[in-house]
Amino acid sequence: MKAFIAFFVTFLIFTSIVTAEKNIRHGFGLSSNIVAKTWGFNLSAVDIKETTGLFIDFKTSLPTIIGSENFYNNISLNKAENIFHDRLIKIQNNWLSINVGILAELHKYYALYFGLGVSWFTQYRQYKDNSEILGKHGEYWIENENVSTTNFDLLSGILITPSRHVMIQVGYEKKPYGINLGIGFIF
């Protein structure tokens, strides 16, 4: 949460400094890739006179495994299965995507956006340690490095502003593939 607040404040300061003498409209929205089941937010800044702007989009899978007390980054897939002989319980696929793009306001009620960025796909595997040494009640997570990837991401869509302070996002994302939907506020 601290990273999110720092990111949001930095974005607002940056857009205010870069565009100090222009009439700028800022936006903040919550968004989701409904196919990949990622959640996140987007920030935008549009110059009302030029009808162009910038946006940043950040989404991640929830819940996140990395950083939890049951995640072990020092145990490999080989060690869990062939040395410890632990039983696989569950597989969870997670995405993290960060995109930066441009906005083109075509009408006061809608704007098109196009962005490029990077995404990371990580597969986590949960195992049962029968001796209950690892994790909570012997259940622990590791990363399957054999299928985890870093990807080029691309997204595009439309921001609809049905009222002065509300925006609706509908779009497409390449990696992770899916439809993006969101709602936000303009200030």
Secondary structure, 3 states (H helix, E strand, C coil): CHHHHHHHHHHHHHHHHHCCCCCEEEEEEEEEECCCCEEEEEEEEEECCCCEEEEEEEEEECCCCCCCCCECCCCCHHHHHHHCCCEEEEEEEEEEEEEEEEEEEEECCEEEEEEEEEEEEEEEEEEECCCCCCCECCEEEEECCCCCEEEEEEEEEEEEEEECCEEEEEEEECCCCEEEEEEEEEC
